[in-house]
Amino acid sequence: MNPVAIIFTVLLIISSLVLIASILLQSGKSAGLSGSIAGGAESIWGKKQGRSYEAMLSKVTTISAVTFILSALILVAVQ
């Protein structure tokens, strides 16, 4: 196997695991009943912290998705 192919295969596996984890850690757009129960925690811990966590997860998801797609395309082109 080509060393370049090995590098992009490892990159593909790592980016897929990060993508799965970052998607699973994100909260849904409509929190439903759990959002109304846990809504008081937002006032205790502050709104800014929640936004920065969600923004960080969104950036990680975007970066890992782009890395996944590019590494998959390059891996197909190399092989």
C-alpha positions in Angstrom: 0.0 0.0 0.0 1.2 3.5 -0.9 2.5 5.5 2.1 0.3 8.5 1.0 -2.7 6.2 1.0 -1.9 5.1 4.5 -1.7 8.7 5.8 -5.0 9.6 4.2 -6.6 6.4 5.5 -5.6 7.3 9.1 -6.7 10.9 8.5 -10.1 9.6 7.3 -10.6 7.3 10.3 -9.6 10.1 12.8 -11.9 12.7 11.1 -14.8 10.2 11.0 -14.5 9.5 14.7 -14.2 13.2 15.6 -17.2 13.9 13.3 -19.3 11.3 15.0 -18.4 12.5 18.5 -19.0 16.2 17.7 -22.4 15.5 16.2 -23.5 13.3 19.1 -22.4 16.0 21.6 -24.5 18.7 20.0 -27.9 19.5 21.4 -30.9 19.5 19.2 -32.6 22.7 17.9 -35.7 22.0 19.9 -34.8 20.8 23.4 -38.4 19.7 24.2 -39.3 18.8 27.8 -35.6 18.3 28.9 -34.9 21.9 27.7 -37.7 23.3 29.8 -36.5 21.4 32.9 -32.8 22.2 32.4 -33.6 25.8 31.4 -32.9 27.0 35.0 -29.3 25.8 34.7 -28.7 28.2 31.9 -29.4 31.2 34.2 -27.1 29.7 36.9 -24.2 28.9 34.6 -24.6 31.8 32.3 -25.7 32.0 28.7 -22.3 32.9 27.2 -20.7 29.6 28.3 -23.4 27.6 26.5 -23.0 29.6 23.3 -19.3 29.2 23.2 -19.6 25.5 23.8 -22.1 25.2 21.0 -20.0 27.4 18.7 -16.9 25.3 19.4 -18.8 22.1 18.6 -20.1 23.6 15.4 -16.6 24.6 14.3 -15.2 21.2 15.2 -18.0 19.5 13.2 -17.4 21.7 10.2 -13.6 21.2 10.2 -13.9 17.4 10.6 -16.6 17.2 7.9 -14.4 19.1 5.4 -11.3 17.0 6.4 -13.4 13.8 6.0 -14.6 14.8 2.5 -11.2 16.0 1.3 -9.3 13.0 2.6 -11.9 10.6 1.0 -11.6 12.3 -2.3 -7.8 12.4 -2.2 -7.7 8.7 -1.1 -9.8 7.7 -4.1 -7.6 9.7 -6.5 -4.4 8.2 -5.0 -5.5 4.6 -5.3 
